[in-house]
Amino acid sequence: MNARNQTDFLPPAGMLEVAGVGVEVPGRSLLQAASAQFIAGQVTAVLGPNGAGKSTLMSLLTGQRQPSSGHVYLAGKVLSAHAPAELARMRACVAQETQVAFEFTVREVVELGRYPHRRHPGRNEADVVLQAMQATAVEHLQHRVLNTLSGGEKARVHLARALSQVWEPLAGQSTRWLLLDEPTAALDLQHQHRMLQLVRAWATAQGVGVVAVLHDLNLALRYSDRCVVLQQGQVAGSGTTAEVLTPLCIEKVWGVVAHPVTPQGGEPGLRQYLFEAPVQKP
C-alpha cells in the first residue's frame, strides 16, 4: 500500500489504519513507511522482536505520538481531526506501564473509564462499572487501593477500566476500539487466556476492534484474526494470522526455528508451535 495524502480517498468507517507512517527521532528511525489495516470486529495482534517498533506503532494508534510522515485514520477520517473528547468515547487504551499517583481504589480507577460519558450517560450507567469488574474478575478487589495489588491484578483492573469506557455503542457510532499494549505481560497463564478470550468475545459478539501488542506467538495464533509483524521498524508481514505467522516468517524475524504441532483435543485447525532455542553465534 502506498502512502496517501490527507485529501486522498479515506478508508471505511469501520477501520483503523496507518498509511505510510514514519517516526523519526534524532539519529534514529523508529518506523519506516509502515502501512497496516485494523478491522472492527476482529482481533489484530502486533508482533515482533524487542525494539521492532510495536509500542511506537501503538502510540500512533492511540494518538499519543504524531507520525513524522504518513497518516493514521480512524472512523473514516484522519485521527488528528477527532476531538480528544470524541476519541475518549470511541476507543480505550491500556498502556504497557500505567502509574497511578494517588491512592485510588480499584472501583475508583474503573469508574474513570466512565468519565468521558458523564454528559451523556448510558441507559445502564449504574451497572457498567460493576459489570466491567466482574468481566475481568476484580470485583472482589474493588475496595482495595490499586497500588497495593500485584502487577497481574493491576493489569486486570486497567482492562476493566478500558472496558467500562467503551461498554456501550454510541448513538450513531457503531465502531469501538480497544488498544492494548502488552496486556498479558504481567498475567499468569490462566489469566492470559481469560483476558484474550474476553477481548475476542467482545470483537466477535459486539463488533469491537481490538489491537493488542503480544509477545507469545502461540497466543496470537489462538486468539487473533489478523496480525502485523514488525522488524526493525518495518512491516515484515500483515494479514490473517495463520497465513502470516509461518515457520519461515518466525525464523526470519525472530531467528528461532518453529515446529508446527497439533494440540491434542484442541480446536479443529488450531496450530501451535514448539520453538528451538536460537543458536548462539560466536
C-alpha positions in Angstrom: 0.0 0.0 0.0 1.3 3.4 -0.9 1.2 6.3 1.5 -1.7 8.6 0.8 -2.2 12.3 1.2 -4.7 13.6 3.6 -7.0 14.6 0.7 -7.0 11.1 -0.9 -9.8 8.5 -0.5 -10.2 7.7 3.1 -10.7 4.1 4.5 -14.1 2.8 5.5 -15.6 4.0 8.8 -15.2 0.6 10.4 -11.4 0.6 10.1 -8.4 1.9 11.8 -5.4 2.4 9.5 -1.9 3.6 9.3 -0.8 4.6 5.8 2.9 5.1 5.1 3.7 6.3 8.6 7.2 7.0 9.7 8.5 8.1 13.1 11.9 9.8 13.3 13.8 10.8 16.4 17.3 12.4 16.5 19.7 9.9 15.0 17.2 7.1 14.6 14.2 5.9 12.7 11.6 4.1 14.8 9.1 3.3 12.0 9.6 3.5 8.2 6.8 3.8 5.7 4.6 1.4 7.7 1.1 0.6 6.4 -1.5 -1.7 8.1 -5.2 -2.0 8.5 -7.1 -2.9 11.6 -10.7 -4.1 11.2 -13.6 -3.6 13.6 -15.0 -6.9 14.9 -11.6 -8.6 14.7 -8.6 -9.1 17.0 -5.3 -7.9 15.4 -2.0 -8.9 17.1 1.0 -6.6 16.7 4.1 -8.8 16.8 7.9 -8.5 16.6 11.1 -8.7 18.5 12.1 -6.2 21.1 12.8 -2.8 19.6 10.9 -3.6 16.4 8.5 -0.7 16.7 5.5 -2.3 18.3 4.9 0.3 21.1 5.7 3.1 18.7 3.0 1.9 16.3 0.6 1.6 19.3 1.4 5.2 20.3 0.4 6.3 16.8 -2.9 4.4 17.0 -3.7 5.9 20.4 -2.7 9.4 19.3 0.0 9.8 21.9 2.5 10.4 19.2 2.2 12.1 15.8 3.9 10.5 12.8 6.8 12.2 11.1 5.3 11.2 7.8 2.1 9.4 6.6 -1.3 9.4 8.3 -3.4 7.5 10.8 -7.1 7.2 10.0 -10.0 6.3 12.4 -13.7 6.0 11.5 -13.1 7.4 8.1 -11.1 10.5 8.9 -7.6 11.4 10.0 -7.0 10.7 13.6 -5.8 14.2 14.4 -9.1 15.6 13.2 -11.0 13.9 16.0 -11.5 15.9 19.2 -10.0 14.3 22.3 -13.4 14.1 23.9 -14.7 12.3 20.8 -11.8 9.8 20.8 -12.3 9.1 24.5 -15.8 7.8 23.8 -14.8 5.8 20.7 -11.7 3.9 22.0 -10.0 2.9 25.2 -6.3 2.2 25.7 -4.3 0.1 28.2 -0.7 1.1 28.2 2.2 -1.2 28.8 3.1 0.7 32.0 0.5 2.7 33.9 1.3 4.6 37.1 -1.4 5.9 39.4 -0.1 8.6 41.6 -3.0 8.8 44.1 -4.4 6.2 46.5 -7.4 5.4 44.2 -9.4 2.2 45.0 -10.0 -0.4 42.3 -13.5 0.8 41.9 -12.5 4.4 41.5 -10.0 3.5 38.8 -12.6 1.6 36.8 -15.1 4.5 37.3 -12.6 6.7 35.5 -13.5 4.9 32.3 -17.0 6.4 32.5 -15.7 10.0 32.8 -15.9 10.7 29.0 -19.6 9.8 29.2 -20.6 12.0 32.1 -22.6 14.4 30.0 -24.4 11.6 28.1 -24.6 8.6 30.4 -25.7 5.3 29.1 -29.0 3.6 29.9 -27.3 1.1 32.3 -24.8 3.6 33.7 -25.1 2.4 37.3 -24.3 -1.2 36.4 -21.4 -0.7 33.9 -18.6 -0.4 36.4 -19.7 -3.5 38.4 -20.1 -5.5 35.2 -16.7 -4.4 33.9 -15.1 -5.6 37.2 -16.9 -8.9 37.0 -15.8 -9.4 33.4 -12.1 -9.2 34.5 -12.6 -11.0 37.8 -11.6 -8.0 40.0 -14.9 -7.4 41.7 -13.7 -8.8 45.0 -10.8 -6.2 44.9 -13.0 -3.2 44.4 -12.3 -1.6 47.8 -8.6 -2.3 47.7 -6.1 0.5 46.9 -4.8 -0.1 43.4 -1.1 0.4 44.4 -1.4 -2.5 46.9 -2.2 -5.0 44.2 0.1 -7.3 42.2 1.1 -6.5 38.7 -1.3 -9.0 37.3 -4.2 -7.7 39.4 -3.4 -4.1 38.3 -3.5 -5.2 34.6 -6.9 -6.7 35.1 -8.1 -3.5 36.7 -6.9 -1.4 33.9 -8.6 -3.7 31.4 -11.8 -3.3 33.4 -11.4 0.5 33.2 -10.9 0.3 29.4 -14.0 -2.0 29.0 -16.1 0.4 31.1 -15.0 3.2 28.8 -16.4 1.5 25.6 -19.0 -0.6 27.3 -21.9 0.5 25.1 -22.2 1.6 21.5 -22.6 5.3 20.9 -25.7 6.7 19.2 -24.9 6.9 15.5 -21.4 5.4 16.0 -21.1 1.6 16.0 -17.4 1.2 16.0 -15.5 1.0 19.3 -11.8 0.1 19.8 -9.7 -1.5 22.5 -6.0 -0.7 22.1 -3.8 -2.9 24.4 -0.1 -2.7 24.7 1.3 -6.0 26.0 -1.9 -6.7 28.1 -0.8 -10.2 29.1 2.8 -9.3 30.2 2.1 -9.4 33.9 -0.6 -12.1 33.9 -0.3 -15.8 34.9 -1.2 -18.5 32.4 -4.8 -18.7 33.3 -5.5 -15.0 33.2 -3.6 -14.6 29.9 -6.1 -16.9 28.3 -9.1 -15.4 30.1 -8.2 -11.9 29.0 -7.7 -12.8 25.4 -10.9 -14.9 25.4 -12.7 -11.9 26.8 -11.5 -9.4 24.2 -12.0 -11.9 21.4 -15.6 -12.4 22.6 -16.1 -8.6 22.5 -14.8 -8.4 19.0 -17.0 -11.3 17.8 -20.2 -10.5 19.6 -20.1 -6.7 19.7 -18.0 -5.7 16.7 -15.3 -4.0 18.8 -12.0 -3.7 17.1 -9.1 -5.0 19.2 -5.5 -4.3 18.6 -3.1 -6.0 21.0 0.7 -6.0 21.2 1.7 -9.6 22.1 5.0 -11.5 22.5 3.6 -15.0 22.8 3.2 -16.3 19.2 1.0 -19.2 20.2 -1.4 -16.8 22.0 -1.5 -14.8 18.8 -2.3 -17.9 16.7 -5.0 -19.0 19.1 -6.9 -15.7 19.6 -6.1 -13.2 16.8 -7.8 -13.0 13.5 -5.1 -10.9 11.9 -1.5 -9.9 12.7 1.0 -7.2 11.8 4.6 -8.4 12.2 7.3 -5.7 12.6 11.0 -6.0 12.1 13.5 -3.1 12.6 10.7 -0.5 12.2 9.3 -2.0 9.0 6.2 -4.2 8.4 7.5 -7.6 7.7 4.1 -9.2 7.3 0.4 -8.3 7.5 -2.7 -10.3 7.0 -4.6 -13.2 8.6 -2.5 -14.7 11.4 -2.5 -18.3 10.1 -1.1 -17.1 6.8 1.5 -14.6 8.1 2.9 -16.4 11.1 4.6 -19.3 9.4 7.8 -21.1 10.4 9.6 -19.3 7.7 8.4 -15.9 9.0 9.3 -16.8 12.6 12.8 -17.9 11.6 13.4 -14.8 9.5 12.1 -12.3 12.1 12.9 -13.9 15.4 15.8 -16.2 14.4 14.1 -19.1 16.1 13.1 -22.5 14.4 9.4 -23.3 14.9 7.9 -26.7 14.6 4.1 -26.9 14.0 2.2 -29.2 16.4 -1.5 -30.0 16.6 -2.7 -29.8 20.3 -4.4 -33.0 21.4 -8.1 -32.3 21.9 -7.7 -28.8 20.6 -9.9 -26.8 18.3 -10.1 -28.1 14.7 -7.5 -26.4 12.6 -5.7 -24.8 15.6 -2.0 -24.6 15.0 0.7 -24.1 17.6 4.5 -24.1 17.6 7.3 -25.7 19.6 10.3 -23.5 19.4 14.0 -24.3 19.4 16.4 -22.1 21.3 18.3 -20.0 18.8 21.9 -21.0 18.1 24.3 -18.5 19.7 26.6 -17.0 17.1 30.3 -16.9 18.0 
